[in-house]
Structures are given as C-alpha cells and as structure tokens.
Amino acid sequence: MGLCTSVLETSFTEQNTHAMQILFIRQSATRVVIGILIVFRSVEHAPWGP
C-alpha cells in the first residue's frame, strides 16, 4: 500500500495527488467494505458495541 501511495504521489506530474487525498480515499473504501461485511455477516451489537 505504501508503494501505491508513492507511485500515485510522484508519477503524475501534471496532476499531483496529495498523500492525504490518497489516504482519505483508501480509508473511505475500507469503511464501505467493512460496513458491507458487518451487514452481511449480521454482527451482533455492530457498530457501537453492547
């Protein structure tokens, strides 16, 4: 994942991608995937706990 961040940050000279933008997108995708898994697996007391 660190390699992908470095490549995206340095490879496109005409459109610089800031590291915080990459982190935001990555964390947003992670949140969506985890949310879907919680719903399909019927996790008890999710997401706030008992």
PQR file with spaces between the fields and no chain letter, atoms N, CA, C, O and H, PARSE charges and radii, in Angstrom:
ATOM       1  N    MET     1       0.831   -1.182    0.000 -0.4000 1.5000
ATOM       2  CA   MET     1       0.000    0.000    0.000 -0.0000 2.0000
ATOM       3  C    MET     1       0.875    1.244    0.000  0.5500 1.7000
ATOM       4  O    MET     1       0.541    2.242   -0.639 -0.5500 1.4000
ATOM       5  N    GLY     2       1.978    1.189    0.705 -0.4000 1.5000
ATOM       6  CA   GLY     2       2.904    2.317    0.702 -0.0000 2.0000
ATOM       7  C    GLY     2       3.494    2.566   -0.673  0.5500 1.7000
ATOM       8  O    GLY     2       3.706    3.714   -1.063 -0.5500 1.4000
ATOM       9  H    GLY     2       2.249    0.379    1.225  0.4000 1.0000
ATOM      10  N    LEU     3       3.759    1.504   -1.402 -0.4000 1.5000
ATOM      11  CA   LEU     3       4.268    1.636   -2.766 -0.0000 2.0000
ATOM      12  C    LEU     3       3.243    2.320   -3.667  0.5500 1.7000
ATOM      13  O    LEU     3       3.598    3.188   -4.465 -0.5500 1.4000
ATOM      14  H    LEU     3       3.587    0.572   -1.085  0.4000 1.0000
ATOM      15  N    CYS     4       1.975    1.932   -3.541 -0.4000 1.5000
ATOM      16  CA   CYS     4       0.922    2.572   -4.345 -0.0000 2.0000
ATOM      17  C    CYS     4       0.837    4.059   -4.035  0.5500 1.7000
ATOM      18  O    CYS     4       0.678    4.873   -4.945 -0.5500 1.4000
ATOM      19  H    CYS     4       1.687    1.228   -2.893  0.4000 1.0000
ATOM      20  N    THR     5       0.939    4.420   -2.767 -0.4000 1.5000
ATOM      21  CA   THR     5       0.902    5.823   -2.374 -0.0000 2.0000
ATOM      22  C    THR     5       2.062    6.589   -2.987  0.5500 1.7000
ATOM      23  O    THR     5       1.875    7.689   -3.506 -0.5500 1.4000
ATOM      24  H    THR     5       1.068    3.759   -2.028  0.4000 1.0000
ATOM      25  N    SER     6       3.251    6.021   -2.931 -0.4000 1.5000
ATOM      26  CA   SER     6       4.425    6.681   -3.503 -0.0000 2.0000
ATOM      27  C    SER     6       4.293    6.864   -5.009  0.5500 1.7000
ATOM      28  O    SER     6       4.629    7.920   -5.545 -0.5500 1.4000
ATOM      29  H    SER     6       3.403    5.127   -2.509  0.4000 1.0000
ATOM      30  N    VAL     7       3.806    5.837   -5.686 -0.4000 1.5000
ATOM      31  CA   VAL     7       3.650    5.924   -7.133 -0.0000 2.0000
ATOM      32  C    VAL     7       2.622    6.985   -7.507  0.5500 1.7000
ATOM      33  O    VAL     7       2.863    7.793   -8.404 -0.5500 1.4000
ATOM      34  H    VAL     7       3.533    4.979   -5.250  0.4000 1.0000
ATOM      35  N    LEU     8       1.476    6.990   -6.825 -0.4000 1.5000
ATOM      36  CA   LEU     8       0.444    7.977   -7.128 -0.0000 2.0000
ATOM      37  C    LEU     8       0.892    9.397   -6.805  0.5500 1.7000
ATOM      38  O    LEU     8       0.481   10.348   -7.469 -0.5500 1.4000
ATOM      39  H    LEU     8       1.280    6.333   -6.096  0.4000 1.0000
ATOM      40  N    GLU     9       1.730    9.536   -5.790 -0.4000 1.5000
ATOM      41  CA   GLU     9       2.187   10.853   -5.369 -0.0000 2.0000
ATOM      42  C    GLU     9       3.217   11.431   -6.328  0.5500 1.7000
ATOM      43  O    GLU     9       3.295   12.651   -6.479 -0.5500 1.4000
ATOM      44  H    GLU     9       2.064    8.763   -5.251  0.4000 1.0000
ATOM      45  N    THR    10       4.009   10.584   -6.980 -0.4000 1.5000
ATOM      46  CA   THR    10       5.131   11.086   -7.779 -0.0000 2.0000
ATOM      47  C    THR    10       5.013   10.852   -9.278  0.5500 1.7000
ATOM      48  O    THR    10       5.726   11.501  -10.044 -0.5500 1.4000
ATOM      49  H    THR    10       3.946    9.594   -6.858  0.4000 1.0000
ATOM      50  N    SER    11       4.140    9.950   -9.730 -0.4000 1.5000
ATOM      51  CA   SER    11       4.188    9.566  -11.143 -0.0000 2.0000
ATOM      52  C    SER    11       3.464   10.537  -12.071  0.5500 1.7000
ATOM      53  O    SER    11       3.885   10.702  -13.215 -0.5500 1.4000
ATOM      54  H    SER    11       3.561    9.424   -9.108  0.4000 1.0000
ATOM      55  N    PHE    12       2.412   11.171  -11.627 -0.4000 1.5000
ATOM      56  CA   PHE    12       1.649   12.062  -12.493 -0.0000 2.0000
ATOM      57  C    PHE    12       2.070   13.501  -12.239  0.5500 1.7000
ATOM      58  O    PHE    12       1.616   14.130  -11.284 -0.5500 1.4000
ATOM      59  H    PHE    12       2.070   11.036  -10.697  0.4000 1.0000
ATOM      60  N    THR    13       2.944   14.019  -13.102 -0.4000 1.5000
ATOM      61  CA   THR    13       3.474   15.365  -12.878 -0.0000 2.0000
ATOM      62  C    THR    13       2.458   16.451  -13.185  0.5500 1.7000
ATOM      63  O    THR    13       2.491   17.512  -12.561 -0.5500 1.4000
ATOM      64  H    THR    13       3.313   13.508  -13.878  0.4000 1.0000
ATOM      65  N    GLU    14       1.551   16.214  -14.134 -0.4000 1.5000
ATOM      66  CA   GLU    14       0.560   17.233  -14.475 -0.0000 2.0000
ATOM      67  C    GLU    14      -0.577   17.296  -13.466  0.5500 1.7000
ATOM      68  O    GLU    14      -1.265   18.313  -13.374 -0.5500 1.4000
ATOM      69  H    GLU    14       1.524   15.353  -14.641  0.4000 1.0000
ATOM      70  N    GLN    15      -0.783   16.222  -12.706 -0.4000 1.5000
ATOM      71  CA   GLN    15      -1.840   16.201  -11.699 -0.0000 2.0000
ATOM      72  C    GLN    15      -1.286   15.565  -10.430  0.5500 1.7000
ATOM      73  O    GLN    15      -1.341   14.347  -10.262 -0.5500 1.4000
ATOM      74  H    GLN    15      -0.224   15.397  -12.780  0.4000 1.0000
ATOM      75  N    ASN    16      -0.757   16.387   -9.548 -0.4000 1.5000
ATOM      76  CA   ASN    16      -0.193   15.877   -8.304 -0.0000 2.0000
ATOM      77  C    ASN    16      -1.302   15.423   -7.371  0.5500 1.7000
ATOM      78  O    ASN    16      -2.280   16.139   -7.153 -0.5500 1.4000
ATOM      79  H    ASN    16      -0.712   17.377   -9.685  0.4000 1.0000
ATOM      80  N    THR    17      -1.141   14.239   -6.830 -0.4000 1.5000
ATOM      81  CA   THR    17      -2.084   13.701   -5.865 -0.0000 2.0000
ATOM      82  C    THR    17      -1.446   13.784   -4.496  0.5500 1.7000
ATOM      83  O    THR    17      -0.391   13.199   -4.254 -0.5500 1.4000
ATOM      84  H    THR    17      -0.347   13.657   -7.008  0.4000 1.0000
ATOM      85  N    HIS    18      -2.087   14.510   -3.610 -0.4000 1.5000
ATOM      86  CA   HIS    18      -1.549   14.692   -2.266 -0.0000 2.0000
ATOM      87  C    HIS    18      -1.741   13.402   -1.468  0.5500 1.7000
ATOM      88  O    HIS    18      -2.711   12.676   -1.685 -0.5500 1.4000
ATOM      89  H    HIS    18      -2.944   14.986   -3.807  0.4000 1.0000
ATOM      90  N    ALA    19      -0.833   13.121   -0.558 -0.4000 1.5000
ATOM      91  CA   ALA    19      -0.896   11.899    0.239 -0.0000 2.0000
ATOM      92  C    ALA    19      -2.180   11.833    1.065  0.5500 1.7000
ATOM      93  O    ALA    19      -2.727   10.747    1.259 -0.5500 1.4000
ATOM      94  H    ALA    19      -0.045   13.711   -0.381  0.4000 1.0000
ATOM      95  N    MET    20      -2.664   12.962    1.551 -0.4000 1.5000
ATOM      96  CA   MET    20      -3.891   12.964    2.344 -0.0000 2.0000
ATOM      97  C    MET    20      -5.107   12.589    1.495  0.5500 1.7000
ATOM      98  O    MET    20      -6.040   11.966    2.001 -0.5500 1.4000
ATOM      99  H    MET    20      -2.219   13.844    1.394  0.4000 1.0000
ATOM     100  N    GLN    21      -5.109   12.954    0.226 -0.4000 1.5000
ATOM     101  CA   GLN    21      -6.204   12.547   -0.664 -0.0000 2.0000
ATOM     102  C    GLN    21      -6.205   11.037   -0.850  0.5500 1.7000
ATOM     103  O    GLN    21      -7.261   10.405   -0.834 -0.5500 1.4000
ATOM     104  H    GLN    21      -4.351   13.460   -0.185  0.4000 1.0000
ATOM     105  N    ILE    22      -5.030   10.464   -1.025 -0.4000 1.5000
ATOM     106  CA   ILE    22      -4.910    9.023   -1.193 -0.0000 2.0000
ATOM     107  C    ILE    22      -5.372    8.310    0.074  0.5500 1.7000
ATOM     108  O    ILE    22      -6.095    7.317   -0.001 -0.5500 1.4000
ATOM     109  H    ILE    22      -4.172   10.978   -1.038  0.4000 1.0000
ATOM     110  N    LEU    23      -4.960    8.810    1.229 -0.4000 1.5000
ATOM     111  CA   LEU    23      -5.369    8.192    2.488 -0.0000 2.0000
ATOM     112  C    LEU    23      -6.875    8.294    2.700  0.5500 1.7000
ATOM     113  O    LEU    23      -7.498    7.344    3.171 -0.5500 1.4000
ATOM     114  H    LEU    23      -4.373    9.617    1.290  0.4000 1.0000
ATOM     115  N    PHE    24      -7.463    9.435    2.356 -0.4000 1.5000
ATOM     116  CA   PHE    24      -8.899    9.610    2.511 -0.0000 2.0000
ATOM     117  C    PHE    24      -9.669    8.620    1.645  0.5500 1.7000
ATOM     118  O    PHE    24     -10.629    8.007    2.112 -0.5500 1.4000
ATOM     119  H    PHE    24      -6.956   10.208    1.973  0.4000 1.0000
ATOM     120  N    ILE    25      -9.264    8.460    0.408 -0.4000 1.5000
ATOM     121  CA   ILE    25      -9.942    7.538   -0.493 -0.0000 2.0000
ATOM     122  C    ILE    25      -9.774    6.103   -0.011  0.5500 1.7000
ATOM     123  O    ILE    25     -10.724    5.320   -0.032 -0.5500 1.4000
ATOM     124  H    ILE    25      -8.484    8.958    0.028  0.4000 1.0000
ATOM     125  N    ARG    26      -8.572    5.764    0.419 -0.4000 1.5000
ATOM     126  CA   ARG    26      -8.313    4.405    0.897 -0.0000 2.0000
ATOM     127  C    ARG    26      -9.138    4.082    2.139  0.5500 1.7000
ATOM     128  O    ARG    26      -9.705    2.995    2.242 -0.5500 1.4000
ATOM     129  H    ARG    26      -7.801    6.401    0.436  0.4000 1.0000
ATOM     130  N    GLN    27      -9.207    5.023    3.084 -0.4000 1.5000
ATOM     131  CA   GLN    27      -9.981    4.793    4.297 -0.0000 2.0000
ATOM     132  C    GLN    27     -11.475    4.762    4.013  0.5500 1.7000
ATOM     133  O    GLN    27     -12.211    4.013    4.656 -0.5500 1.4000
ATOM     134  H    GLN    27      -8.746    5.907    3.001  0.4000 1.0000
ATOM     135  N    SER    28     -11.930    5.561    3.062 -0.4000 1.5000
ATOM     136  CA   SER    28     -13.345    5.539    2.690 -0.0000 2.0000
ATOM     137  C    SER    28     -13.719    4.188    2.093  0.5500 1.7000
ATOM     138  O    SER    28     -14.765    3.631    2.426 -0.5500 1.4000
ATOM     139  H    SER    28     -11.333    6.170    2.539  0.4000 1.0000
ATOM     140  N    ALA    29     -12.883    3.664    1.226 -0.4000 1.5000
ATOM     141  CA   ALA    29     -13.140    2.355    0.630 -0.0000 2.0000
ATOM     142  C    ALA    29     -13.133    1.265    1.700  0.5500 1.7000
ATOM     143  O    ALA    29     -13.961    0.354    1.660 -0.5500 1.4000
ATOM     144  H    ALA    29     -12.033    4.116    0.955  0.4000 1.0000
ATOM     145  N    THR    30     -12.222    1.347    2.637 -0.4000 1.5000
ATOM     146  CA   THR    30     -12.160    0.378    3.722 -0.0000 2.0000
ATOM     147  C    THR    30     -13.424    0.429    4.564  0.5500 1.7000
ATOM     148  O    THR    30     -13.963   -0.613    4.938 -0.5500 1.4000
ATOM     149  H    THR    30     -11.550    2.087    2.669  0.4000 1.0000
ATOM     150  N    ARG    31     -13.900    1.624    4.866 -0.4000 1.5000
ATOM     151  CA   ARG    31     -15.116    1.785    5.672 -0.0000 2.0000
ATOM     152  C    ARG    31     -16.324    1.176    4.966  0.5500 1.7000
ATOM     153  O    ARG    31     -17.149    0.523    5.605 -0.5500 1.4000
ATOM     154  H    ARG    31     -13.462    2.471    4.562  0.4000 1.0000
ATOM     155  N    VAL    32     -16.435    1.382    3.663 -0.4000 1.5000
ATOM     156  CA   VAL    32     -17.559    0.824    2.904 -0.0000 2.0000
ATOM     157  C    VAL    32     -17.499   -0.703    2.916  0.5500 1.7000
ATOM     158  O    VAL    32     -18.515   -1.357    3.150 -0.5500 1.4000
ATOM     159  H    VAL    32     -15.765    1.913    3.144  0.4000 1.0000
ATOM     160  N    VAL    33     -16.333   -1.271    2.669 -0.4000 1.5000
ATOM     161  CA   VAL    33     -16.194   -2.729    2.624 -0.0000 2.0000
ATOM     162  C    VAL    33     -16.507   -3.336    3.995  0.5500 1.7000
ATOM     163  O    VAL    33     -17.215   -4.339    4.075 -0.5500 1.4000
ATOM     164  H    VAL    33     -15.508   -0.739    2.479  0.4000 1.0000
ATOM     165  N    ILE    34     -15.993   -2.744    5.065 -0.4000 1.5000
ATOM     166  CA   ILE    34     -16.246   -3.259    6.407 -0.0000 2.0000
ATOM     167  C    ILE    34     -17.733   -3.138    6.747  0.5500 1.7000
ATOM     168  O    ILE    34     -18.303   -4.039    7.361 -0.5500 1.4000
ATOM     169  H    ILE    34     -15.418   -1.928    5.000  0.4000 1.0000
ATOM     170  N    GLY    35     -18.360   -2.034    6.351 -0.4000 1.5000
ATOM     171  CA   GLY    35     -19.794   -1.868    6.589 -0.0000 2.0000
ATOM     172  C    GLY    35     -20.615   -2.946    5.904  0.5500 1.7000
ATOM     173  O    GLY    35     -21.557   -3.486    6.485 -0.5500 1.4000
ATOM     174  H    GLY    35     -17.898   -1.301    5.852  0.4000 1.0000
ATOM     175  N    ILE    36     -20.255   -3.255    4.670 -0.4000 1.5000
ATOM     176  CA   ILE    36     -20.955   -4.307    3.926 -0.0000 2.0000
ATOM     177  C    ILE    36     -20.760   -5.660    4.607  0.5500 1.7000
ATOM     178  O    ILE    36     -21.711   -6.431    4.733 -0.5500 1.4000
ATOM     179  H    ILE    36     -19.490   -2.816    4.198  0.4000 1.0000
ATOM     180  N    LEU    37     -19.548   -5.949    5.042 -0.4000 1.5000
ATOM     181  CA   LEU    37     -19.284   -7.222    5.719 -0.0000 2.0000
ATOM     182  C    LEU    37     -20.062   -7.329    7.024  0.5500 1.7000
ATOM     183  O    LEU    37     -20.565   -8.403    7.354 -0.5500 1.4000
ATOM     184  H    LEU    37     -18.776   -5.323    4.939  0.4000 1.0000
ATOM     185  N    ILE    38     -20.167   -6.234    7.770 -0.4000 1.5000
ATOM     186  CA   ILE    38     -20.911   -6.250    9.022 -0.0000 2.0000
ATOM     187  C    ILE    38     -22.381   -6.558    8.761  0.5500 1.7000
ATOM     188  O    ILE    38     -22.996   -7.328    9.499 -0.5500 1.4000
ATOM     189  H    ILE    38     -19.759   -5.361    7.501  0.4000 1.0000
ATOM     190  N    VAL    39     -22.942   -5.963    7.721 -0.4000 1.5000
ATOM     191  CA   VAL    39     -24.357   -6.188    7.403 -0.0000 2.0000
ATOM     192  C    VAL    39     -24.585   -7.629    6.959  0.5500 1.7000
ATOM     193  O    VAL    39     -25.524   -8.270    7.431 -0.5500 1.4000
ATOM     194  H    VAL    39     -22.442   -5.337    7.122  0.4000 1.0000
ATOM     195  N    PHE    40     -23.753   -8.153    6.067 -0.4000 1.5000
ATOM     196  CA   PHE    40     -23.973   -9.492    5.540 -0.0000 2.0000
ATOM     197  C    PHE    40     -23.680  -10.593    6.551  0.5500 1.7000
ATOM     198  O    PHE    40     -24.274  -11.668    6.476 -0.5500 1.4000
ATOM     199  H    PHE    40     -22.990   -7.633    5.684  0.4000 1.0000
ATOM     200  N    ARG    41     -22.793  -10.349    7.477 -0.4000 1.5000
ATOM     201  CA   ARG    41     -22.472  -11.357    8.486 -0.0000 2.0000
ATOM     202  C    ARG    41     -23.317  -11.218    9.746  0.5500 1.7000
ATOM     203  O    ARG    41     -23.182  -12.017   10.672 -0.5500 1.4000
ATOM     204  H    ARG    41     -22.311   -9.476    7.538  0.4000 1.0000
ATOM     205  N    SER    42     -24.176  -10.222    9.788 -0.4000 1.5000
ATOM     206  CA   SER    42     -25.065   -9.971   10.921 -0.0000 2.0000
ATOM     207  C    SER    42     -24.299   -9.937   12.251  0.5500 1.7000
ATOM     208  O    SER    42     -24.597  -10.692   13.176 -0.5500 1.4000
ATOM     209  H    SER    42     -24.285   -9.573    9.035  0.4000 1.0000
ATOM     210  N    VAL    43     -23.328   -9.062   12.319 -0.4000 1.5000
ATOM     211  CA   VAL    43     -22.517   -8.911   13.527 -0.0000 2.0000
ATOM     212  C    VAL    43     -23.390   -8.313   14.624  0.5500 1.7000
ATOM     213  O    VAL    43     -23.996   -7.256   14.449 -0.5500 1.4000
ATOM     214  H    VAL    43     -23.086   -8.449   11.567  0.4000 1.0000
ATOM     215  N    GLU    44     -23.444   -9.003   15.750 -0.4000 1.5000
ATOM     216  CA   GLU    44     -24.263   -8.554   16.867 -0.0000 2.0000
ATOM     217  C    GLU    44     -23.641   -7.323   17.500  0.5500 1.7000
ATOM     218  O    GLU    44     -22.424   -7.255   17.668 -0.5500 1.4000
ATOM     219  H    GLU    44     -22.951   -9.862   15.892  0.4000 1.0000
ATOM     220  N    HIS    45     -24.461   -6.360   17.846 -0.4000 1.5000
ATOM     221  CA   HIS    45     -24.061   -5.113   18.510 -0.0000 2.0000
ATOM     222  C    HIS    45     -23.168   -4.231   17.640  0.5500 1.7000
ATOM     223  O    HIS    45     -22.411   -3.418   18.169 -0.5500 1.4000
ATOM     224  H    HIS    45     -25.450   -6.416   17.710  0.4000 1.0000
ATOM     225  N    ALA    46     -23.241   -4.375   16.333 -0.4000 1.5000
ATOM     226  CA   ALA    46     -22.420   -3.542   15.467 -0.0000 2.0000
ATOM     227  C    ALA    46     -23.175   -2.265   15.140  0.5500 1.7000
ATOM     228  O    ALA    46     -24.403   -2.317   15.067 -0.5500 1.4000
ATOM     229  H    ALA    46     -23.857   -5.036   15.903  0.4000 1.0000
ATOM     230  N    PRO    47     -22.555   -1.168   14.947 -0.5600 1.5000
ATOM     231  CA   PRO    47     -21.129   -0.882   15.026  0.2800 2.0000
ATOM     232  C    PRO    47     -20.685   -0.298   16.361  0.5500 1.7000
ATOM     233  O    PRO    47     -19.493   -0.063   16.557 -0.5500 1.4000
ATOM     234  N    TRP    48     -21.626   -0.055   17.296 -0.4000 1.5000
ATOM     235  CA   TRP    48     -21.258    0.670   18.521 -0.0000 2.0000
ATOM     236  C    TRP    48     -20.974   -0.214   19.721  0.5500 1.7000
ATOM     237  O    TRP    48     -20.530    0.292   20.751 -0.5500 1.4000
ATOM     238  H    TRP    48     -22.594   -0.247   17.137  0.4000 1.0000
ATOM     239  N    GLY    49     -21.212   -1.507   19.628 -0.4000 1.5000
ATOM     240  CA   GLY    49     -20.949   -2.401   20.740 -0.0000 2.0000
ATOM     241  C    GLY    49     -22.174   -2.576   21.631  0.5500 1.7000
ATOM     242  O    GLY    49     -23.206   -1.949   21.393 -0.5500 1.4000
ATOM     243  H    GLY    49     -21.573   -1.918   18.791  0.4000 1.0000
ATOM     244  N    PRO    50     -22.071   -3.423   22.653 -0.5600 1.5000
ATOM     245  CA   PRO    50     -23.224   -3.685   23.520  0.2800 2.0000
ATOM     246  C    PRO    50     -23.554   -2.501   24.424  0.5500 1.7000
ATOM     247  O    PRO    50     -24.499   -2.569   25.210 -0.5500 1.4000
